[in-house]
Amino acid sequence: MTLNKFKEIEEYMQNQMQDSAHDKHHIYRVLNSAVDIYGHEDSVDFDVLVAACLLHDIGREQQFADLENTCHAEIGSKMAYEYLLSLEWPNDKALHVKECIASHRFRKNCKPQSIEAKILFDADKLEASGAIGIARTLIYEGQVGEPLYILDEDNKIIVDNGGAEISSFFQEYNYKLKRVYNKFYTARAKEIAAERQKTAENFYNGLYNEISNNYVNGIMK
């Protein structure tokens, strides 16, 4: 990919990214991770990988406007395909990018098939690992108005029942963040994630204990 072609796609991406949890810096980190993983793999179409990384979240704004009915991976893959065709990309390469983006989401039952799709998936999921994963989750929870925690009738933090409609940080952590570590496809991504896992666990446990102890110690006898 020439620098001019990169800049053209980059500018289009920047115009689409309005979500602070999925801003241009998230895109660049995903791209950096993908390039790192790329260096440990064979027979990767670099142009497809770079374009897929740059464009993988361009459907976020539409999803944010309709969280219940819109999937940014599906919308974004179609947007990317049409955009690349407008740049006179070969149809097979534009379609490959579309397939990579369509299969990058954790919550969709659409598993990546090509090595480029697997690298994109892994690079994006590294953003849900470690300290960066927790920081981005907390930002996103605030954006959509979801609380840090929810208590049951005994003043215990609810940590389960996560899913399509996540209600709190603790539910999101147990539904996605702690499960992401066994979802990686590439050896390099697994290595990076393993280095980050303890940081995330320590934060979660520390936060859980601080909040729980606050309610226990504050109950009037």
Buried (B, 14 or more C-beta within 10 A) or exposed (E): BEEEBBEBBBEBBEEBBEBEBBBBEBBBBBBEBBBBBBEEBEEBBEBBBBBBBBBBBBBBBBBBEEEEEBBBBBBBBBBBBEBBBEEEBEEEBBBBBBBBBBBBBBEEEBEBEBBBBBBBBBBBBBBBBBEBBBEBBBBBBBEEEBEEBBBEEEEEBBBEEBEEEBBBBBBBBBBBBBEBBEBBBBEBBBEBBEEBBEBBBEBBEEBBEEBBEEEEEEEEE
